[in-house]
Amino acid sequence: MKLTQPCGSIDSPMLELYKVFNQEECYHDNCNQPTALDQFTCTTHQPTTRPATMAVFVCTATVEGYSEQENFADLMQNPDEIATQFSQLGYDCTVFSDSKIRSLKKALNSGAELVWIIAHGEDGVGVRCVDGIMSWTDFELNLQPCGLLIASPCFTANAWCEDDEGDFPLRDGLRQKVDAALLTHGSGHHFCVRDLESNGHFEIHRYARLVKLCKEYGFQKAVQLMRKELNKHFGSIASHVIDHEIAIGHPQWGLESERIARA
């Protein structure tokens, strides 16, 4: 995942200076457009009522093959920020930030309503942690059924797994276990940027906003509304997010009326 570190507020025109700061290496211009499109379909199961819990794995350490500037410690600058933002939406949040494979397993094994994984993903390899790599096959095997999976590592929309019957796309395995998921197509971008007034982290607030919209409108419409908001407020920068984000799952996941009906 390429880390983007523009100056200014997340809603500031200064964010448009991204290309000025990266003239020699304008990452997104070289990105391939998604070949795998969103799939808002009713999966083999209806969304399940679970306790309102959230499990987050953040690889804050500098891992092999990446520089000190290419970790995700920026998300833990305020250690309570993730838990605070999602607790406002009713979720009891556990954050695993020691960057180890065992903690990634705990997050995947949690069976939480929300699972968010933030780490480097490598094509044909897996998710890189400070003490090694979890293969894409093990990633799929360790994931317990959950509500929304936010799989931020690169290539989660493109990865392949294997079992006794042969190879299969990770996304196909995930569709049997999650109600909804946001996957990363190719090598995505991570925005290390905070709002100048609130000091809120762009990525944390973006996903909290998405979950709030899911509660109001359901997963499919929430994704569509979120993309409209990104385009409206960030102009050309929005493509850095939208072009790499693939949504799959039940179109009504998160809708409060659906949860009440199933309770």
N, C-alpha and C positions, 0 to 999 in steps of 0.2 A: 504494500500500500504506500502510495506516495504522499508525503505530508506537505500540506500547503500551509504556509505561515504568513498570510498577508497582514498588514497593519490595519488598525481601525476596528470599529464596531461591526457586529455581524449584520447590522442594517445600515451600514455607512457606505456612501459612494466610494470610499477609499478601498473597499473590497474589489472594486473594478480595476485597481492598480495591480492586481495579481500578475498580469502578464508583464507589467513593467519590471516587477521584482524577479521575474523568471524569464527574461527575454532569451537567454541562451538555452533554456530548457523548458519550453512551454509544454508541459507534460500532456495536457489533454488533447492538444492538436495531433498527437501521435497515437491516441487511443482508438481502438477499433470500436465501432458501434455494436450494440448488442445484437447477437443473432438469436438469442433466446428471449422471447417476449413474455410479458406478464401472463399468468394463468389464474384468473379468478374463477375457480370452479368449485363445486361442492365435492369435497374429497370423499374417500370411502367411509368416512365417519362424520357425524355432526359435531360441531364444537362442543367440548365437554366443560361442564361446570367444575372449576377447580378453586382451591383457596387463592385469594388475591396475593400471590407471592411472586417475587422476581429474583432471578439469579443472574449475576453479571461476572464475567471473567475479563479482566483487563491485564494485558501483558505490558507491565510498566518497565520491565528491564530491557536493556539493550541486548539483543540476541545475535547469534552468529549470522554474519552476512549483512548486517545492517549497522549504520552509524549510531552514535549517541543521540543524534537528532531524530532518529527514526524509531523511537519507541512511543508508547502511548501514555507516558507519565503525566502529560498535560491534562488528561481527564481526571487525574487524582490530585490536582493542585489544591482543590478544596475537597478533602476526603469524603465529606458528607453530601456532596452536591447531588450525586446520582440518587442516593437514598432519599434525600429531601425532595427532589423534584417528583419522583415517582410515588412517594408516600402521599403527596398531595392528590394523587389520582387513586389512592386507596390501596397501594401495593406495599407489602412488607418486603424490603429489599435486602439481599445479602450480596456483598461485593467481594470477589476473590481477586486479590491484586498482587499475589506473590510470584506470578508469572510462571508457575510450575505446572507440569502436565497433570499432576494429581489434582490441582485446583480446577483446571479445565474440565477434568472428569467430573468433579463435584458439581460444577455448574450444569454440565450436560445431563448428569444423572438426577438433577434436582426435581424434575417433573413440575417445575414452576409454571405459572400462567404466562410469565414473560421470561425469556432467556435471551441475554445479549452477550455475544462473544466478540471481543475486540483484541485482535492479534494479527500478525502477518500470516497470510496464507500463500502457499507456493504451488504453482501449477504442476500437477503430476506428483506432488509430494505430500502436502498436508499443512497443518497448522504448526507454526514454529513457536516453541516456548523456550524459556531460559535453559531448561535442562534437556532439550531434545525436541523431537517432532512427533506429533500425533498424526498418523496417516489419515487420509480422508475416509478410508474404510473404518478405522477405529472411531473417528469422529461420528460417523453414522451409527455405529454399533453402540456407542456410549450414550447417545441422545435418547432420553426417555420421552414419551409423549408429553407435549407441552402445548400451550396456547399459541403465542406469537414467538417465533424465533427470529432474532435480528442477528444474522450471520455476517458480520462486518469483514472478516478476513477476505483478502482477494481470492478470486476464482471459486467461491462457493457455488456460483451459478454454473460453473463449467467443469467442476471436479468430477472424477469417476471413482467408484468403489468396486470392490470385488467380493464375491462369495463363491460358494460351491458350484453355482450355475454359470459363473462368468462375470463379466464386467457390467456395471450399470451406473447411470448418472446419479450423483449424490442427490440431486434435486428430486429424483424419483423415490429414493429411500426416505427423504425428508417428508415427502407428501403423505407417506403412510403413518407418520408420527406427529406431525404438527397440524394445528388448525390453520395457521397462516405463517408466512415467512417472508423476510426481506433478505435477498441474497445479493452477492457482489459479482457482477460480470467483469471478467478480466481483472486488471490491476486498477483498483479504485483509488480514491483520494480521501485523505483525512484532513479536516480543517482544524488546525491548532489556533483557534481564534475565539476571543471572548468579547462580550458586549462591554463597551467602555463604561456604561452606567451601572449595570447590574453585576458585571463580572461573570455573567453566566456563559458557560461553554456552548458553542454553536451546536455541536453534535448531541450533547445531552438534552438541550432544550428542543432541538428538532425532533428527536424521537419521543420525548414527553408530549410534545404537541401532536405528533402522529397518533399516539395512544389515546389522547384525549378526543381526537376526531373519530377514532375507531369506536369509542364509547357512544358517540353522538350519531354517527352515520354508518358504521360498519366498515370493515377493512377496505373493500374496493373503493368506495367513495372517498374514504379518508386518504388513501394513497393519491387519488386523483386531485383532491383539494390541496394536499400538501405540495404537490408538484406545481400547481397553479400559483400557490403562495411563493414558492421558491423563484419561479419565473418572474413574478411580479416584483419582488423585492431585490433580487440579485442579478437580474438580467442574464448576461452571457455566462456568469459564474454558475448559474443554476445547472447548466449542462454537466458540470463536473460531478454533480451528485446524481442527477436524473439518468444520465446515459449509462451509469454503471449499476443502477439499482433495479433488480428484478423482483417482482412481487408474485408470490404464488399462494394459493389457499382459498379458504372459504370466504366468499364476498361479504358475509355478515359477521365475521369474527369481531368480537369486542362490543357489539351493539348491546346496550344495557337492556333493552326490551327482550332480546333473545336470551340473555342470561336469566332474566326474571322468569321467562316462560319455561326454561329448562330446570329451574330450581325446584 
